[in-house]
Amino acid sequence: NELKEIPFRYKNSIAATIRVFLDVAVLNYIQTEGLEDSIKTYYRCELRDVILKKRLEFIKANHLSGKSQVIVSKLLNPENEYSLDVLNGYIHSNDTHYSGKQFLNGFWDFLFPLFEKILEINEE
């Protein structure tokens, strides 16, 4: 519902918000599951220094299964239409060719089963 309140006239605002929400959701999952020390040991740095892609790779390989693991695999594949690279483009570049409402709704729908798993939320 919060995303619906963001005026669509701001280019990339909704798309960037989806990227930030994914980042926060993954960080929350890592903290909730007590995985901070495992990730810090694996990557030999502080958790805040581990980029989202690496955090996703870690939880995919070690803690996810089924549909959630498939979604993360697709998200990590830059050839996929709904990829982390596309989301990063909203944050780190001026790319707007994937900023239409239909595409962003599709991206959210693609990610929602992962959010259900890692945030333990259910659709109403």
ABEGO torsion letter per residue (X at the ends): XAAAABBAABBGAAAAAAAAAAAAAAAAAAAAAGAAAAAAAAAGBBAAABBAAAAAAAAAAAABBEAAAAAAAAAABAABABBAAAAAAAAABABAAAABAAAAAAAAAAAAAAAAAAAGBBBX
